[in-house]
Amino acid sequence: MASPFLKSVGKTNAVIAEYQLELSCLYGGLLYSLRKVVIFSRPSRAVGTNVTVAKGDFMTPQSYGVALALTILTMLCWGSWANVLKIARGWRFELLYYDYSIGVALCALVAGLTFGTWGSPDHLRFAADLAHAGNMNILSGFAAGVIFNLSNILLVGAISVAGMGVAFPIGVGLALVVGVIWSYTVNPQGNPWLLCLGVVLIVAAILVDAIAYRAHAIKRSDGGDKADAAAKRAETRKGIWLSIVAGVLMGTFYPLVEIGKSGEKGLGPYAVAFVFGLGVLVSVFFYNLYFLKFPIAGPRLKFADYLKGSSWLHFLGIAGGVIWMIGSLSNFVAASVVGPAISYALGQGSTMVGALWGVLVWREFAGGGKRVNWLLALMFVLFITGLGVVSIARS
């Protein structure tokens, strides 16, 4: 008769084998589908066909003011999409993320076939852009979507265990610093001193936001159960580490987008968004194979749980992805005028938009007292000043 130890080892090996089988099958199917999508997206090059790509004459901003307006739209979208997590109460973020990824890819495809095509004499601008692109450019755009998706999953997981006021400032703050520095290195546009000052002010605003949330959390826990308070501190520490990893990863995706757009065979903004969206959609199935079995918080899940969701919950997830991609498209397009470092820095001001939602709509800072209110006021002053400095940083 087998010992309990051998039985437990056998169960563990069975789980690992099941996980590996699912991963290998899914990998084969998705890889085949991705190859079909890329081949279908590239128009055939018949003999005598001359494909030329001009990236600056279709649905791109022609003035600095319009480009700045697009970065503001980015802030609004990136800072607002996460509200679907609040609205879909009780629906685990791992399940919502399937629909979110579908929304991201769907929005990118529709934008490419409309805004990315209108204004072109042959109505093939988006498709011709994909056909003209080099393999490394496509790979960079796809990798950007894969890396972003992991960072965003970790960030949302951090929010679920530590709260938006802890995870968002740390994660997005790190992403802002890493992304701006790397983006400026890849494509140096703008006054580096003004850009640096603006980024410092925005990071300071994010840190003040975190301090305000921390002060509010401490005030709420005063007089509570000590064991419960210790458990909450442990969850906060877990959320902080998740946020740090998420922030570093998130800071690398935008420079990869710029690499995908660079060079003679670089992708245009709508084409790179489409390839990016494919990266998000494909990678979510791989990531969720792990996160459903080993969730950040809560019991294990199965894909069958996703199928149990209502139409309203699925709609919310898709809407969240569409909102995020509208912001990203605006940012990718604006970067061609204001430069990637400025565009990304202004877009990551979405942290403060998220804070506004938390303060004004979800009342996350209610009952914080005068100190918290003063910190929030200082946060918004630093934020607005930083945005103003970054907006004039273009040479």
N, C-alpha and C positions, 0 to 999 in steps of 0.2 A: 504494500500500500504506500502511495507517494506521500512524502512529508508535506506539511503546509507550505514550507519554503519553496519546494519544487513546484507546487501548484501555482504559487504567486508568480514565480519566474515564467512558467508556461503561459499564464494570462498576459503578462507584460509582453512576451515575445509575440503573442497572437495580435495584440493591439498594434505593435510596431509593424508587423507583417501586413496587417490590414491598411495601415496608414501608407506604407510604401506602395502597395498595390493600387490604392486610389490615386496616389500622386503620379505614378507612372502612366496609368490609363488616361488621367486628365491631361497630363503633359502631352501625350501623343495626340490626343484629339484636338487640343487647343493649338498646338504647333501646326497641325494640318490646316485648321481653320484660318489661322493667321496668315499662312502662306497664300491661301486662296483669296483672302481679303486684299493683301498687298498686290497680288497679280491682277485682281479684278480692278483695283484702283488705278493701275497704270495703263494708260491707253496704248494700244499696239502701235508700233512704229513701222508703218508700211514703207516700202521703198519710195523715195522721193519726198517723204514727209519731213518737214523742217520744223521742229519744235523749239520755240523760243519762249523764254520766261522773263518777264519784267515784273519785279515784285512791288514796285512803288505806285502802280497806276490803278489798283482796284481796291476800293473800299478801305483805304488807308488814310489816316489824318494828314492833311496838307499844311497844318499850322501847329505851332507849339501849344497854343491855348486849347485846341481840340484834343491834342494828345494828353494834356494835363486833365481835361475833363474825363477822358477815358480811364486815367489812373484813379480818379475819384470814384468812378463807377466800379473799378476793381476793389477798392476799399469797401464799398457798400456790399458788394456781392460776397467777397471773401469773409467779411465780418458778420454776414447775415445768414449764410447757408446753414450754420450749425443750429439755428432755431428749430429746424425740423426735428432735432434730437429732443428738444424740450416739448414739442407738440406731440411727438410719437411716444408718449410716456408708456413705460412697460415693454417697449419693443427694443430688444437688445441691439446695440450698435453693430455687432458683428453681422446681424441679419439685415439691418438697414443698409449696410455697406454694399451688398449686392446691387440693390436698386440705385444707390448713389453712383456706383461705377457705371451702370447702364446709362444713367442720365448724363454723366460726363462725356462718354463716347458718343451718345446720340446727339447731343448738342454740338459737339465738334464736327460731326458729319454733316448735319443740317447747315451749320454756318459755312462749311467749305463749299457745299453745293449751292448756296445762295450768295452770301456776302463775298465768298472767295471766288465766285464765278462771274457775278454781275460786273459789267463794265469792261469785260474782255471781248474783243471783236469775234472770236471764235467760240466763246462760251465754254472754254476748256481750261481756264486759267488754273483752277484748283487741281484738276487731273494732270495738266501739263506740268505743274509744279512738282507733283509727286513723281512723274515720269523722269523729270530732269534731275531730281535729287540724287546725290551720291549715297552709297550704302552706309557709310559711316555717319552721314548726317541723319539718315533715317534711324540708325541704331541709337544715336545720341538722343533723339527725340523720344524714342520708345523707352530707353533706359530712364529718361527723366520721369516718365509716367510711372514706371515700376518703382523707382526710388521714392517719388512723392507719395505713392499709395501706401507704402510701408510706414513712412513718417507720419502720415495723416491717421492711419489706423492706431499707431502708438499714441499719438496726441489725443485722439478721441478716447482711447482707453485710459489715458492719464486723467482726462476730464471726468471720466466715470468714477474714478476712485479718489481723486483729490479736489475736484471742483474746477470750474472754468477759470476762476480768478488766480489759481496757482499754476495750472498747466499751460494756459494760453500765454500769459506773459513770459514764462521761462522758455517754452518751446518756440514761440514765434519770435521772441527777442533774440534767441540764439540764431534762428534761421535768418533774421534780418541782418545780423552782423556778418555771418558766414556768406550769405548770398550776395550782399552788396559788395563785399571785398572781392569775391571771386568773379562776379559779373563785371566789375570795373576792370579787373585784370584781363578778362577775355575781350572786352570791348570798352576801352577807356573813353567815355564821353562825360563831359561835365567838369566843373571846378572841383578838384579833389578835396580842397580845404572846406569849402562850403558843404560839400556832400558829407564829409566826415562830421562837421559840426551838427548838421541836421540829423544824422544817424544817432549821434550821441544824445541829442535832445529827445529823440523818439524812444531810444532805449531807456533813458531816464524816466520818461513818462510810463513806460511799461513796468519798470521797477517800482515806481510809486504806486501804480495800480496793484501790484502784488503785495506791497506793504499795507495798503488800505484793506485789501481782502483779508490779509493775515490778522490785522488789528480787529476787523469785524468778527472773524472766526473765534479769536480769543475771547472777545466780549460775550459772544453767544455761549461759549463753553464754561464761563465762570459759574461756579456753584453746581456744576453737573457731576455726574458719576466719574470717578477717577479712572476706572477700568475702561469706560467708554471713551474718555478723553485720550488715553494711551493708545487705544485701537485706532482712533482717528488720526493721531500723530503718525502711527506706523503707515497708514494708508496714504497720508500726505507725503511721507518720505518715498514711498513706492511711486507715487505720481510724479514727484520731482525727478527721480531717475529716469522714468519713462519720458518725461518732457525733455530732458537733456539729450537723450538719444534721438528723440523725434526732431528736436531743433537742429541738431547737426546734420541729420539726413535731409531735412527739409531745405536747409541752406544750400544743398548741392544740386537740387533738381533744376533750379532756374538757370544756372550757368550751363548745364547740359542742353537746355532748350536753346540758349544762345549759340552753343557749338553746333547744334543741328541747323541753325539758320545761317551760319557763317560759311564763307567760301563761295567759289563760283557755282558749286552744285548745292548750295544751301537751300533749305526749305523756306518758303514764305510763312507768314504768321498763321494762316488758316491751315496750311498743310502740316506744319509742325504741331498744331493743336490736335489735328486728326490722329497723327502718329502717337502723340502723347496720350490721347484718349484711349487708343488701342492698348497702350502699355498699362493704363489704369484698369481697363476692363479685363484683360487677360490675367494680370497679376493677382486680382482679388480672389480668384478661385484657388490659386496656390496658397496665398496667405491664409485664407479662411480654412483651408484644410488643417492648418495648425491651430488657429485661434478658436475654431469651434471645439476642437478636442482639448485644448489647453488655454481656456479663456483667461483674460486679465483679471476679471472679477465675475463671480456668479458660477452657476453649474454648467456642465458641458452641454453643448448643443449639437444638433444634427441638421443636415441640409433640409430634411423633411420639416423642421421647425419653420424654415423660411417659407415653405409652401403653405403653411397654416396662416400666414399673415393676411389681413384684409386688404381689399383694393385701396382703401384710404392710406394704409401704412406703406404699401408699395408706391403709391403716388407720391407720398411725402419724400421717400428716399430718392426717387427719380427727380423730383423737383429740387431737392438739395443739390444733386449733381449738376443739373442744368444751371442753377444759380451760380454755383462755383465756376463752371466752365465759361459762363458769360463774362465773369470777372477776369478769368485767365485770358480769354480771347482779347478782351479790351487791353489787358496788360501787354500781351505779345505784340499787338498792333501798335500800341503807344511807344513801345521800346524802340521802334524804328526811327522815331523822331526825337524823343527825350533821352534815349540811351537806356540800356538795360539796368544799370545800377540805380539810376533815378527812378525808373519805372517800378522796379522791384521794391525799393525803399518806400515809395509812396503807397504801393499796394499793401505792404505789410503793416501799414497804419490801420489795417482791418482789426487789429487787436483792440484799438480804442472804440471802433464801431461795435465790436462785440461787448465791450464794457458798457457802452451806452444802452444796448439792449438789456444787459443785466441790471443796470441801475434804474432805467425808466420803465421797462416793461415787466421784467421778471422779478424786480424788487429784491435783488440779491444782497443789497447793502442796507436794506431797511433796518432801522434801529441801531445803526452803527455809532451814532453820537457825533459830536462836533469834530473830533479828531479825524474820523473817517471822512466826514464831509469836506474838511479842509484838504485832506490828501487827494480826494477825488477832484476837487477844483484845481489843485496844483497839477495833477495828471493831465487834465484837459488843456491847461495853459501850455505846458511843456510840449504836448502833442501838437497843438495848432502851430506853435512857434517852430517846431522841428519840421513840420510839413511845409511851412512857408520858406524856410531856409533851403530845403531840398528842392522846392519848386523853382528857385532862382539859381540853382547850382549849374545849370547848363551853360557851357561856354558860349 
